[in-house]
Amino acid sequence: MRISELSPELRRPSAEGDSQPSHLHVLEEIESSVNEVESLSIEDLSSLENLAIRLRKSLSNNSSNLLLPDSAKLQVWKLSYRLWNACVDISNAVGVLSTVEAGYRGRIYVAQAELRQIAAELLLVAKNPKGIPAPAFKSASFFHKAGLIWHDLGRLDRAAANFEQATDLTSSSRAEGEDEKRMLLDLNLARARTAWEANDRSLSIALLGRSKNVLFRSQAGFQALAEQYLQFGKLSLKSSSEGLIDASKLLSEALDLCEKGIAISTGGTLDLERLKARCLRFMAAERLQAEDYEGVLSCVSVLRGIEGNEEHPSVGYVAMKACIGAGRVAEAERELREMMSNKRVPETACVSAAEAFLAAAGAEAAKEIMMMLLGRCRDGTGAALRVLRMVAESGSSAVKAMAAAELASDDRVVALFVGSMAEKERNAMHALLWNWGAEYFRSKEYEISVELFEKSMLYVPRDDENRARRSNCFRVLSLCHLALVQLDRAQEFIDQAEKLEPNIKCSFLKFKIQLQKKDEEAAINQIQSMLSCIDFTPEFLTLCTHEAIACQSFLVAVASLSILLNLYSPGKQMPMMEVTVFRNLITLLHRDSETEQEILKHTRRVQARMNELGAESFFGKGAVGARELNWFAGNTWNMGLKMGKDKKYKICAESFELAAEFYGACSDQNEGKQAMVCKSLILSTVAMINAEEEEKVLMTDSDVKKAMEMLHRAEKILPAIALSASDNGDQLVETSTMFFLHTFNTYKLLNRLDDTGNQQLQLIKCFASTNACNPNNLLHIGLFASQGRRPNPEVSEFAFSKCLSSLLESPAPNYKMVSMVLRRLVGIAGLCAMDDGRRNEAAYAVYRQAYQIIVGLKEGEYPPEEGKWLAMTAWNKSGIAIRLRQVTTARKWMKMGLDLANRIPGMERYIGGMEDCLTNFEKVCSGDGCGAGEIIGFGPRTSSITQ
């Protein structure tokens, strides 16, 4: 659109003739809206917002094509001022009312800010009317103020736009008056603040730099710009360490502006001096943050040199911190004392300074600092707590702890915490010392913990309400002295604790002391006294057991577990399973000698409880119960073996009997468990029989019956385990041994009964027919059957005969054992015969068998001594026959003796005489008659051979 078309002067009237120019219509709309704004109430917020929208629409639709004459421009200026003033009235009205809600108030502020924005833009539309001085600066002032309002509302983008518009308006005009010059500075500062808050720091600092060009040597300008530099420097101090350089520069700029402002000033410079002092104070803080301690002290020195300046309370604190950082502890102490003497310094600052000095000077200065604080602070208890807490938190060391203990025990400090008003602080002090003592206790520094616990008791009142706390303190002190092995002191403290509050804890500590004193009887009595405590629980008996074991007092541990066992009852909650207590008790008893009877007693109780409750209920379910049951089975088995070695056969027998019960109760009855049951039953009977032989006391009929029943049980199991062991050599040997022991001990038991000879013979015959039988077993049985109170010749003859046959059937016979069996057979030959002739024949059959065995053997293979014995005894038997005039029998025995002698090495010197004797005997017997007297006469001279 061309400018001529917008100009009212160049427009031609229409055919009907327009009644007025177009700008008048726009002005009327704006004026109407302004009138409504002026008449609005703050309660009518929606109308205010609608008017802002309507004005904005009118201005937007017409500002680009509106050409105004001077009179209209002046009218627009007036409307702008009226609109601005109406906004001021609205803002003042909202500020007066306190009942307006925050949200509602915010909406009003935004609406009136929008109206102010429109007022400023109206001036921009009106441009420069005649008669108005410096219109650009006045327009810029409106934009500047509108920008400030938008800045306060947090609309930084709109604030920045207004400030930029104001800058554009003033850039082409020269500032003449002071107000115009100051506005240029304020505008730059406002733009800088907005850019800073928008995180555009570089633009913000650049705008501050431009502001130096519009100071116009004004003291107020220097002060304003320095203040802004200072504010930005303070903000930089609060930011991360990356901003420390910016803070230093900004504060330096502020200080430089203050000095320049003071230099050009011709009047009072008090405000600038104060601002300079603030700059130096914050520069000192910035240098302290940068750890430039000398720089801090320089700033403080300059600050204190400013005349008429009242020192800020923080200056002394900063100076003290810098002295500490520079290692000037004495100067830091002087600064601290000056702070303490300065009543203007807040108490919190004094306490904070004291904490900082204490951290540097160490715990040795804690008492002196505490006394200074007590004289300075109204809240002495709080100060004392903070100092002690500072010492506690500065790390653990014996020096610090002892210093804190000395400080806490000072009468002046203790007096501060007396009374009901200081109850909270007193409890805090007690907790602090108590917790600190507990830390040293955990680190096993008991001497220090004793000191701290004792001092903590100073903060526990001696009244009935605190009896429990005092008792607890005494108990802990007793523990500390117990750890230091100061047993008498520990006893004193626990006695005091028990007087205040008798309970199970005191009783248990007494028990620990008795253990340390090695007074086992007193310790056991103390366990008994625990049962009478009101707060007793069975868990303390388990604790007593652990303590006793740790002290190697197994007698006390056994007593504790025994007492614990007596507490078990159905449905009662206990710390551990009853079977676990039994297991631990038996394990402890195994540590001492001569406790077999006690072990056996408790094992019997286990077996009784198992039968009473059932194996699963007593030992437990699943794998846990199986492990427990296996433990008892294995333990009783091992005990049986040990007692057998020690020849304590009665205990051995009962142990194996219990082992059989436990193995039989196992849920997994496999071949291994069945084998253990069988072995336990057999070995139990073995031990019973050995006990009878050892003690020379006959078994009672009930014991014999019991043993027979056990062997009968084992007999039922033996075939099954023999079958399972057929493929395993070691198991086969073991099973064979069990078969033998079962047979042998059954035989022994039958030997105690009447008329059991045939039963015994059948028993041995059955055993001999099994694969488990071997020559050694038969030899053993034969020897026993041929001896004792009730020898059984039939059994012994069968056993020896079967043994001999078994030996001879082997690929490599043991001829030593063969000779032994033959000697035994010779001894019992014919014992079962009815007359002498048959007995003689039976004996001759044995010798004949021996001769047949010897024939064909290598020299020395058959034991020579046994061979000589056979030859001599056979020859000597002929002498008996000669005396009895049994010529045939005598000849037979003489020939047997001679035949055997010919086969035995070492008999050569006898053979000649034997042959001569036999020849003479034949001559005598081949004569006309062989009288008895002649035979008798021959006999004594020639028929005996002695070795």
Secondary structure, DSSP 8 states (H G I E B T S, - for coil): --HHHH-GGG----SS--SS-HHHHHHHHHHHHHHHHHH--TT-HHHHHHHHHHHHHHHHHHSTT----HHHHHHHHHHHHHHHHHHHHHHHHHHH-S-S-HHHHHHHHHHHHHHHHHHHHHHHHH---TT-SSHHHHHHHHHHHHHHHHHHTT-HHHHHHHHHHHHHHHHTS---SHHHHHHHHHHHHHHHHHHHHTT-HHHHHHHHHHHGGG-TT-HHHHHHHHHHHHHHHHHHHHS-GGGHHHHHHHHHHHHHHHHHHHHH-SS--HHHHHHHHHHHHHHHHHHHHTT-HHHHHHHHHHHHTSTT----HHHHHHHHHHHHHTT-HHHHHHHHHHHHH-TTS-HHHHHHHHHHHHHHH-GGGHHHHHHHHHHH-S-HHHHHHHHHHHHHHT---HHHHHHHHHHHT-HHHHHHT-SGGGHHHHHHHHHHHHHHHHHHHHTT-HHHHHHHHHHHGGGS-SSGGGHHHHHHHHHHHHHHHHHTT-HHHHHHHHHHHHHH---HHHHHHHHHHHHHTT-HHHHHHHHHHHTT-TT--THHHHHHHHHHHHTT-HHHHHHHHHHHHTT--TT---SS-HHHHHHHHHHHHTTSSS-HHHHHHHHHHHHHHHHHH-HHHHH-SHHHHHHHHHHHHHHHHHHHHHHHHTT-HHHHHHHHHHHHHHHHH-S---HHHHHHHHHHHHHHHHHHHHHHHHHT----HHHHHHHHHHHHHHHHHHHHHHHHTTT-HHHHHHHHHHHHHHHHHHHHHHTTSSS-HHHHHHHHHHHHTSTT--HHHHHHHHHHHTSSSS--HHHHHHHHHHHHHHHHHSSS--HHHHHHHHHHHHHHTTTT-SSHHHHHHHHHHHHHHHHHHHTT--TTTS-HHHHHHHHHHHHHHHHHHHHTT-HHHHHHHHHHHHHHHHHSTT-HHHHHHHHHHHHHHHHHHHSS---HHHHHHHHHHHS----
